[in-house]
């Protein structure tokens, strides 16, 4: 019942009240408040698997980061946030009551440790693709003054100016191919240089013009200023062929959450409920990424968690065995086991 209710909530964005009414009519009496509590219990029940999912996502070399606002009635402030990290492995959401850049920094620091550079399993410094909200200073090591990761911008935000780059880049998927490398070195560099000349030209004009709003539209001014301020992040795409051109992956995931948020206009009642929402939103997006039906996967995960609960809770169980159980419960392993 819970797997079906949670899957309907996320896949069809059905309000909790309607799901509770449907259960009451067809299975047993259940209020919306009771359903919300059961979903919180379910999230707590699979907490070790959610933690493993976050670790696996953050173990990738390329991460996409975004956030959106939400409302939690239990919080004092009127606005809270849901962060999303995505990678080729999956997606995880994190609930927070602050939009501070220290939030993603602390999540990354907790995963990678207090080290000068955040690197993947192959020793490559990680790449974080995001929008203009995040600046590079939040990743600076306080001791060395060096940056712990490579922060790159999203060119979709300047789609009109960078459209030609997509034409030069879109078919070059094989990073080892000569075609891909030539594209990166020559075509993209040429286009970037042309755009930079335009940005520099108008930035200089803006600096010398007393009333630029009387001569240029607000949108044009905003675009030039955005490009100028974010240019170091855009230019980094030339440093490594693995760097993505945009942050669309995170944008798509956060858009799905925004649609779900609109089905609860009054906001989430409690902090625990918001954190449970982060857990199951992570599972929903990761299931979608790996083409796994969410309802079927949740039924499997609840069963898998129950069968192995004693082993996972036992302090004498070797860490290797615990990790084997947790990884077996990941969405990308579901089809292999069923």
C-alpha positions in Angstrom: 0.0 0.0 0.0 2.8 2.5 0.9 4.7 1.8 -2.2 1.7 2.5 -4.3 0.8 5.7 -2.4 4.3 7.1 -2.6 4.6 6.3 -6.3 1.3 7.9 -7.1 2.3 11.0 -5.1 5.5 11.4 -7.1 4.7 10.1 -10.5 1.2 11.6 -10.8 1.6 14.5 -8.4 -1.6 13.6 -6.7 -2.3 15.6 -3.5 -2.0 13.6 -0.2 -5.6 14.3 0.6 -6.8 12.5 -2.5 -4.5 9.6 -2.0 -5.8 9.2 1.6 -9.4 9.4 0.4 -8.7 6.7 -2.2 -7.2 4.4 0.4 -10.1 5.0 2.8 -12.6 4.0 0.1 -10.8 0.9 -1.1 -8.6 -0.5 1.7 -9.0 1.1 5.2 -9.8 4.3 6.9 -6.9 6.7 6.7 -6.5 10.5 7.1 -4.1 12.7 5.3 -2.2 13.3 8.5 -1.9 9.6 9.2 -0.7 9.0 5.6 2.0 11.7 6.1 3.2 10.0 9.3 3.4 6.6 7.5 5.5 8.2 4.7 7.9 9.7 7.3 8.2 6.2 9.0 8.9 4.7 5.6 11.6 7.2 4.9 13.2 6.5 8.2 13.0 2.7 7.5 15.1 3.0 4.4 17.4 5.8 5.7 20.6 3.7 5.2 19.8 3.1 1.6 19.1 6.9 1.0 22.5 7.6 2.6 24.1 5.1 0.2 22.4 6.7 -2.7 23.8 10.1 -1.8 27.3 8.7 -1.5 27.1 7.0 -4.8 25.8 10.1 -6.6 28.5 12.3 -5.1 31.2 9.7 -6.0 30.9 10.7 -9.7 33.4 13.1 -11.3 30.7 15.4 -12.8 28.0 16.7 -10.5 25.1 19.0 -11.4 23.7 21.2 -8.6 20.5 23.3 -8.4 17.9 24.3 -5.9 14.3 25.5 -5.6 12.3 27.0 -2.9 9.5 25.4 -0.8 7.5 26.1 2.3 7.5 24.1 5.5 4.9 25.2 8.1 6.9 24.1 11.1 9.8 26.4 10.2 10.0 30.0 11.4 11.0 31.4 8.0 8.6 31.6 5.2 10.9 30.0 2.6 13.0 26.9 2.7 14.9 25.1 -0.1 15.4 21.7 -1.7 18.9 21.2 -3.1 19.4 18.6 -5.9 22.6 16.9 -6.9 22.6 14.8 -10.0 25.2 12.6 -11.8 25.3 9.7 -14.2 24.6 7.4 -11.2 21.5 9.0 -9.9 19.8 11.9 -8.1 19.5 13.0 -4.5 17.6 15.8 -2.9 18.6 17.5 0.4 16.2 19.7 2.4 17.5 22.8 4.1 16.1 26.0 5.6 18.9 28.1 4.2 20.1 29.1 0.7 23.6 29.7 1.9 26.4 28.3 -0.2 27.8 26.7 2.9 25.0 24.0 2.7 26.3 22.3 -0.5 29.8 22.9 0.6 29.3 21.1 3.9 27.6 18.2 2.1 30.5 17.8 -0.2 33.0 18.3 2.6 31.3 15.6 4.6 31.5 13.2 1.6 35.1 13.9 0.5 36.6 14.9 3.8 38.7 17.9 4.8 41.2 17.6 2.0 42.8 20.2 -0.3 41.0 18.8 -3.4 37.9 16.8 -3.9 38.7 14.0 -6.3 36.9 11.0 -7.7 38.0 7.4 -7.4 40.5 7.8 -10.3 42.1 10.9 -8.7 40.5 13.5 -11.0 39.3 16.7 -9.4 35.5 16.8 -9.5 33.5 19.1 -11.7 30.4 20.9 -10.4 28.0 22.4 -13.0 25.5 25.0 -11.6 23.9 28.3 -12.3 25.0 31.8 -11.5 23.9 31.7 -7.8 27.0 29.7 -6.7 30.3 31.5 -6.9 33.7 29.9 -6.9 34.7 31.3 -3.5 32.6 28.8 -1.6 34.9 26.0 -2.7 38.2 27.6 -1.7 40.4 25.7 0.8 41.0 28.0 3.8 44.5 26.6 4.3 46.0 26.5 0.8 43.8 29.1 -0.9 43.3 26.6 -3.8 39.9 25.5 -5.1 38.6 22.1 -4.1 36.7 21.5 -7.3 36.1 23.0 -10.7 33.0 25.1 -10.8 31.5 25.6 -14.3 28.5 27.7 -15.5 25.4 26.7 -17.4 25.2 28.0 -20.9 21.5 27.3 -21.2 21.1 30.5 -19.2 22.7 32.3 -22.1 21.2 30.2 -24.8 20.7 32.9 -27.3 24.4 33.8 -27.2 25.8 30.3 -27.0 23.5 28.4 -29.3 26.3 27.9 -31.9 28.4 26.0 -29.3 25.6 23.4 -29.1 25.8 22.9 -32.8 29.6 22.4 -32.6 29.4 20.2 -29.6 26.2 18.1 -29.5 27.4 15.1 -31.6 30.8 14.7 -30.1 30.0 12.3 -27.3 33.1 10.1 -27.5 35.7 12.0 -25.5 38.6 9.9 -26.9 37.8 10.7 -30.6 39.9 13.1 -32.5 36.8 14.8 -33.7 35.8 15.6 -30.2 39.2 17.0 -29.2 39.5 19.1 -32.3 36.0 20.5 -31.6 37.0 21.4 -28.1 40.2 23.0 -29.0 39.2 24.9 -32.2 35.5 25.4 -32.9 34.4 26.0 -29.3 37.4 28.2 -28.5 36.7 30.3 -31.6 33.0 30.8 -30.7 33.9 31.6 -27.1 36.4 34.2 -28.2 33.9 35.9 -30.4 31.3 36.0 -27.6 33.9 37.3 -25.2 34.8 40.2 -27.6 31.1 41.1 -27.7 30.7 40.9 -23.9 33.9 43.0 -23.3 32.8 45.6 -25.9 29.4 46.2 -24.3 30.8 46.0 -20.7 33.1 48.8 -21.6 30.3 50.8 -23.2 28.1 50.3 -20.1 31.0 51.6 -17.9 31.2 54.8 -19.9 27.5 55.4 -20.2 25.7 57.3 -17.5 22.2 56.1 -18.2 22.5 52.8 -20.0 18.8 52.0 -19.4 17.8 54.8 -21.7 19.9 53.2 -24.5 19.6 49.5 -24.0 16.8 47.1 -22.9 16.9 45.7 -19.4 17.1 42.1 -20.7 20.2 43.0 -22.9 21.9 44.7 -19.9 21.2 41.7 -17.7 22.5 39.2 -20.3 25.8 41.1 -20.8 26.3 41.6 -17.1 25.6 38.0 -16.4 28.0 36.8 -19.1 30.7 39.1 -17.8 30.3 38.1 -14.2 30.1 34.4 -14.9 32.7 34.3 -17.7 35.4 32.4 -15.7 33.0 29.6 -15.2 32.0 29.5 -18.9 35.6 29.6 -20.1 36.5 26.5 -18.0 34.8 24.2 -20.5 38.0 24.4 -22.5 40.0 22.9 -19.7 38.6 19.4 -19.8 36.5 17.5 -22.4 34.5 16.0 -19.5 33.0 19.4 -18.5 29.3 19.7 -19.5 28.1 22.7 -21.3 25.0 23.1 -19.3 23.2 22.2 -16.0 20.1 20.9 -17.7 20.2 17.6 -15.9 19.8 19.3 -12.5 17.3 21.8 -14.0 15.0 18.9 -15.2 15.1 17.2 -11.8 14.3 20.4 -9.9 11.5 21.2 -12.4 9.8 17.8 -11.5 10.0 18.8 -7.8 8.6 22.2 -8.5 5.5 20.5 -10.1 5.1 18.3 -7.1 5.4 21.3 -4.8 2.5 23.0 -6.6 0.3 20.1 -5.6 0.7 21.2 -1.9 0.1 25.0 -2.1 0.0 25.3 1.7 3.4 23.7 2.1 4.7 20.7 3.9 3.5 20.5 7.5 6.7 19.4 9.3 10.5 19.3 8.9 10.4 15.5 9.1 7.8 15.5 6.3 10.1 17.7 4.1 13.1 15.4 4.7 10.9 12.4 3.8 10.0 14.2 0.6 13.7 14.6 -0.2 14.2 10.9 0.3 11.4 9.7 -2.0 12.1 12.5 -4.6 15.6 11.2 -4.8 14.3 7.6 -5.3 11.8 8.8 -7.9 14.3 10.7 -10.0 16.9 7.9 -9.8 14.3 5.3 -10.8 13.3 7.4 -13.7 17.0 7.8 -14.7 17.4 4.0 -14.8 14.0 3.3 -16.2 12.8 1.4 -13.2 9.1 1.6 -12.1 9.0 3.4 -8.8 6.2 1.3 -7.3 7.9 -2.0 -8.1 11.2 -0.7 -6.8 9.8 0.5 -3.5 8.1 -2.8 -2.9 11.4 -4.5 -3.5 13.3 -2.0 -1.3 10.9 -2.2 1.6 11.2 -6.0 1.5 15.0 -5.9 1.0 15.4 -3.5 3.9 13.2 -5.7 6.2 15.0 -8.9 5.4 18.4 -7.4 6.1 17.5 -5.0 9.0 19.0 -7.3 11.6 22.2 -7.7 9.7 22.5 -3.9 9.0 21.7 -3.0 12.7 24.2 -5.6 14.0 27.4 -3.8 15.0 29.4 -7.0 14.5 28.5 -7.2 10.8 31.5 -6.4 8.7 31.3 -3.0 6.8 31.9 -4.8 3.5 28.9 -7.0 4.1 26.7 -4.0 5.0 27.8 -2.1 1.9 27.1 -5.2 -0.3 23.5 -5.2 1.1 23.0 -1.5 0.6 24.4 -1.4 -2.9 22.1 -4.4 -3.8 19.2 -2.1 -2.9 20.1 0.7 -5.3 17.7 1.4 -8.2 20.4 0.7 -10.8 20.7 -2.9 -9.4 17.0 -3.5 -9.3 16.7 -5.0 -12.8 19.7 -7.3 -12.2 18.0 -8.8 -9.2 14.4 -9.2 -10.6 
